[in-house]
Amino acid sequence: MEFKVLAFLLLCFPFLSLKAQGTFIPYGKITFEKKFNVIRSLDNTSVPDEAKAKMQKYITNEWEFIFDQNRSLFKPVKREKEDENQSFFPFALGRQTSEIYTDYSKKQRVLKRNIMGDDYLLTDTIPNLDWKIMHDVRNIAGYECRKAIGIIYDSVYVVAFYTDEILLRGGPEGFTGLPGMILGLAIPRYNTTWFATKVEGFTNHQAEIIPASKGKKIETEKDLKKLIELFTRYEPDKKEKAEEAKKKLYGFTL
C-alpha cells in the first residue's frame, strides 16, 4: 500500500512542479506609486506652521518598471500637469526625464539624468546591498511579500517587501539583491515610499527595455568629476556638496 502511494506521488510530482512554476512571472510591467511626505520633510526647518498648513501633504507620481528575466527599465509615467509642489522639491520624486536601465546578466546599468536642461547618461555596475530578511509579510498588489531591511550611505535604513513569484531579483530606483522582485520600498529618513499598485504579468513590453541613447555620456571618473563640478559650481562648500551631488545623480543606490 505504501509503495503504491509513493509511486503515485512520484508520478504526480513533475505535474505539480510544472503547475507551481507556471505561477512565476518571467516578464511584464509593474506600476509603482512614488510618494514623498512634504510636511514631514520640513520638520526642524524654519518654515512656519501656517505655511505648512497650506501645503499639500504628499507629492505623488507613477513610475513603470518593465522587465524580463535579465533586464529592466524604470521610468516615470508622463502626465500632463506636474504637482505644484514639485518645483520646490525637485529631487523628491525624480525628474520626469529620469530613467534607470539595468542588465542583470552583465551587472551593468545606465542612468539617464536631466541636469540644468541637459540629459546625461551615467554608466556603472550594479551596486551591492546587504539585506536582512525578516519574518513579517505584507500583501502588495495581490502578492504576498516578505520584509527585508538594508542600509545605504552607511546609516540610512531601507525597508523593502519582495515577492518570489516574480523571477527577476530587481526593484524600483535600482534596488536589487533580494530573492525576488521588490514591490514595496520605504526610506523613512527621506520621507519617501514606493509601492506597486498594479502588476501586469506576462504582458510583452520587452521591446521597450533598452537603455537611453540620447544624452551626454558619463563613462569615466574624469567625466563624472566634470559633471559634479558643473553641478556644484555655485555651492560654497564644494567638497561637501560634491558627495550630495553624487547621491542625487546616482539616486539611492551608489
N, C-alpha and C positions, 0 to 999 in steps of 0.2 A: 504493500500500500504506500509506504513512504517513498519507495523507488518511483512509483507512478506519479506521485505529487511532484517529486523533484524533476522528473522528466518533463512534466507539463510546464513547470516554471521555467525550465531551461529553454523550452520551445517558445514560450511567451516573451522571454527577456529581450530578444532582439526587437520584437514589435514594440514593446513598451519603451525601449530606449529610443527608437526612431520617433515614437509619438512624443516623448519628452523633448527630444532635440528639435522637433518641429515647432515648439513654442518659442525657441530662441530667435531673436530678431537679428539678422545679419546686416541689414541696411534699411534706411528710412530717413525720416525727418522728425526732429523734436522741436517744439516751440517752447521757449523759456520766457517767463516774465522776470525782468530785472527791476528790482525796487530799491530805491535809495531813500532813507529816512532823513528828510531835510531838517526837521526840528531837532532831532537828536544830535545831528552833526553840528548844531550851533550851541550845544552845551559848552559852558566855560568860555564863551565868547562875549564880546561887548554888545552883541545885538540885543536890543531891548525886547522885553516880553510882548510889548504892544505890536512890534513889527513881526514877531514870530506868529502872533495870533492871526495875522492877515495872510500868512504864507500857507501854501498848500503843504500838507504834511509829507507827502511822498512824491517823488518823481519816478515814474514807471515807463518802461517801454518794452517792446518784444524783440527777441532775438531768435534766429533759427540755427539749429545745429543739424547739418546734413551729413550723413555718414554712410560708409560701407565697412567692410571688415578691416581695412587698412588705412583709410583716410577720413578726414572730416573737415568741414568748413563751418566756422561760427561767424555769423554776420547779423547785423541789425535788420529788422523788418522796417522798410521805409514807410513813413507816414506823412500825411500832407502837412500837419501842423505840429511843431515841436512844443513840448511843455514850456510854459513861460518862465519857469524857474531854471530851465536847462542852461541858459546863458550865464547864470550866476554860479553854477556848479558844473563847469564844462567837462570835468573828469569823473564826475559821479557815476555816470552811466556809459561813458564812452561816446565818441563822436559817431555820427551816423555813417561815416566812411570807414570805420574800423572793421577789420576782418582778421581772423586767425585761421590759416590753413595748416593742417598737421598731417604729415605722412608718418604713421606709427611704425611701418616696416623699416623705414630709413632713419627713424628717430630724429626727424627734422621738421621744422615749421617755418612758415613765412607770415609775418605780421604786417598788415597794412595800417599805417597811421597817418592821419592828416595833421600837419603841424604848420600853423601860420599860413594856411591856404594851399599848401603843397602836400602831395601824397608821397610817403616814404615807405619802402619795403625793407623790413628787417628780417634777415635770415639767421636762424640759430638752431641749436639742438634742443630736443625736448628736455626740460629740466626735471630732476628727480625730486620727489617729495615723499617723506616718510609719513605713513599713516598708522594710526592705532584704531583697529576695528572694534566697535563696541557691540553690546547686545541689543540696544534699542532698535526698533523698527518703526517705519512710518510709511503710510500709503501715499504715493505721489503719482498723480495722473493714471491711477489704476494699477500701479505696480508696487509690490512690497519692497521697500528699500531699507537697507541696513545702514546704521550710522557709523561714521568714521571721523576721527579728529586728526588734523595735521597742523603744522606750524610753518609759517612763511616769515621772511625777514627776521628770523631768529626768535621772535617773541609774539608774533601775531597769530592767534588761533583761527583755524578754519574748520567749520563743521560741514560735513558732506553726507549725503544719503545716496547710496548706489543700489542698482539692481543688476543681478547676474543674468537676467532674461534677455538683455541686450549684449551682444557679443563684444562689441568694441569697448575697450577699457579707457574711455575718454570722458569728457565733460566740458561744461561751459568755461569760457575765459582761459582755456589752455590747461585746466586741471586734469591730471591723469594719475595712474598708478594704483587704482583700486581694482578689485576683481569683477569689474562690470562698469556699466555706464552711470555716471553721476547725474541724477535727476533733481537733486536739491543741494543748494550750497548757501552758506551764510558766513560772512566775515563781520562779526559784531563790532570790532574796532572801527571798521569803515562803514558801518551802518548800512550794509548792502546785502541783499539776498537775491538768489537766482532759483526759481522753481519751475519745473516743467509743467505746462498746462495742457499739452497735447503731445501724444506720441503716435506718429503715423508709421507703423512698421510695414516693411515690405513695399513702401512707395518708392518708385525709382526716380531719384534725383541725382544719380551718380555722375551724370554728365556735368553737373554744376560744381562738383568737388574738384576745383582747380585753384591753384594759387593765383593771387593778384599779379598782374604783369605790368600794369601802368603805374609808374612811380619811380622815384629816385632810389636806387638800390643801395642799401647799407649792409655791406658784407664783411668789412674788416674793422678792426679796432680803431684804425685811423678814421674811417668813415663815421663810426659811432662817436668818436671824440669831437669831430667837427659838428655833428648834429647836436650834441649836448651843449657845445659852446654857443651854437645858434639859439638853442632853447633857453639858455641861462644868461644871455647877453646882457640883460638889464637887471640881473639879480645882484644884490650887494655882496652876499657870501656865496661865491660861485662854487666853491668846493663842496659845501654842504648841500647846495641846491642841485649839484650835479647828480648826486645819489637819488634825490627825489625825482629829478627829470628822468633818470634811467628807469625808475619804477613806473613812472607814468607812460613811458614809451613801451615797455615790455609788459605792462599790466601786473597782475598779482603773482605771476609765476616767472621769475627771472631765470 
